[in-house]
């Protein structure tokens, strides 16, 4: 009991001494031991790393789960708690339905109720299947980003940074003890008091130096943290690139499916028109670009949509005004009417009356076939 009381009294005395020293420093009434410039730079770098890691972590979470409403935010927080519990129990977190997969489900149910054999129902099914693939790709991306990017950032903030903060607080206390010892030595008059103050100062200086070294080593470890976060950032970019590439391929496939069926879904709509009234999933820029391609005379027997009825052997390029195009991506021909492409090669392109504006006729040497506008950079 006496030992505990003495320890409490000692701790209270130390706390009071530190408080007095800190207050006098703030009012300029006491000297303060300054850390060297290198140490101060390490501290500033560590603080900056911590602050930006927090911001990047929060914004990445927003990217992966955009615009959470208050109720959704509560669910999101509950989901994080659930993930934490599964992690502690060393169990796999169950997969959750993404927004794209939920939209796909609604489209499928709507098609079944409104008529799966109707044009609208068939299109709902096609779009729903693509949305389901997009949702699955999104789930894979979120999972990869969470494991390879978010988790290391959280581990730094919840692990390494807490250790650094703890050792910095200890260093601050050791520094206050050291400066308080220096102040007592200056005030000591009697020889015995000076001797005791000098001994106390030596002990305080030793403890401060030891703690400064421990803290310095931890702060210098921030460089390793940067290297680790750099690797994680590269993995995040790779997973995001894979995700967007998958989305792009899925949407191109859907665009092609809808383009090939538009004449069936809307019979007669495009007859006599050189352009469709509307082009599914095509941008205005692509339609404009395609409209500037020289048009060859109408081919006898060609269908209004410019699809399978085109006889490529009978198609000849216009006498003048053809354009060159640079291929942006590799493209594998879907059938014999299409032309396979290799990235960065140059081909000659032109349009035919009634063609979908998202497609052109491309020629390379003695070979010709349809090519998608989205894979080309049209040159002047």
Buried (B, 14 or more C-beta within 10 A) or exposed (E): EEEEEEEEEEEEEBEEBBEBBBEBBEEEEBEBBEBEEEBEEBBEBBBEBBEEBBEBBEEBBEEBBEEBEEEEEEEBEEEEEEEEEEEEEEEEBEEEEBEBBEBBBEBBEBBEEEEBEEBEBBBBBBBBBBBBBBBBBBBBBBBBBBEBBBBBBBEBBEEBBEEBEEBBEBBBBBBBBBBBBBBBBEEBEEEEEBEBBBEBBEEBBEBBEEBBEEBBEBBEBBEEBEEBBEEBBEBBEEBBEBBEEBBEEBBBBBBBBBBBBBBEBEEEBBEEEBBBEEBBBBEEEBBEBBEEBBBBEEBEEBBBBBBEBBEBEEBEBEEEEBBEBBBEBEBEEEEEBBBBBEEEEEBBBBBBBBBBBBBBBBBBEEEBBBBBBBBBEBEE
